Amino acid sequence: MLIFSLMFILFALSGKAQSAYDLSLAMIAKVKEIKTIKFTFITRERIGTKWTEQKSVVKMQQNPLNIYYKQEYPKVGLELLYVDGKNDNNAMINTNGFPWVNVNLNPYSSTMTEDQHHTIYDMGLQSLSVILEHLWKKYGDKGPSMVKLDDDITWDGHLCYQITMENPSFRFVDYTVLKGETLFSIARKFRVNEFMIKERNDLKDFYSVKEGQVIKIPEDYAKKMTLYLDKKRMLPLVMKVYDDRGLYEDYLYYGIEMNPPIKPEEFTSSFEGYGF
């Protein structure tokens, strides 16, 4: 992280134009500085031939991972509370509707992952930095040629760099499932998306693979990614992800507060203003 930060500072002082690759390294370093964060975000994800859209307000602590989430639409007032090591590592859900009681669910359960590209463990900005770090390590000297700077763009009142990553190596390859593996563990091993694997193989759930089964998995996370990177804070505000069929997912962040003070009681179900 120190190397990335020094690189960013040296380029700024020298007045040299930064490459898209250098900016991506600076962004990775900045995201690693996040201890707590608050934001509003809109997720748009392709599920089959349809699109789902959600708008939510989130507050998070990174280590240990604590999350409070309240949905504004489509399920108005739905709340989620996840506290690492508590509640048997289940998420507490206030559905703000039938059955009119709090429900405790495993984040990997079918209910929690239905028509979702990601689990709550991928919420926030860290998953993007992990994906990019993996790509740059994997492709080494080829990394800088995979990203380019487009025209600056203003998003939510912030002047942003517009960075596009294109991966000519993106494709689906055969993978033989090992003993005890699930789509979650396979996706984590290769830093790809578990829902993309599930959908491409027409699997009923994330656990319906068995040892020796041959499935198709993506070589990398995306064929193309476009990022809007806040010039002042070096944080990504927009992430557009493409696969071989076009736009796959779209994440829009508003009102990001980096490292705001968050009281421990804000990650309890009895905190004032919560509906649990």
Helices and strands as residue ranges (DSSP letters): H 2-14, H 20-31, E 36-47, E 50-61, E 66-73, E 79-83, G 87-89, E 91-94, E 102-105, H 110-113, G 120-122, H 126-139, G 140-146, E 147-155, E 158-166, E 172-176, H 183-190, H 194-200, E 214-218, E 224-230, E 236-243, E 246-258, G 264-267
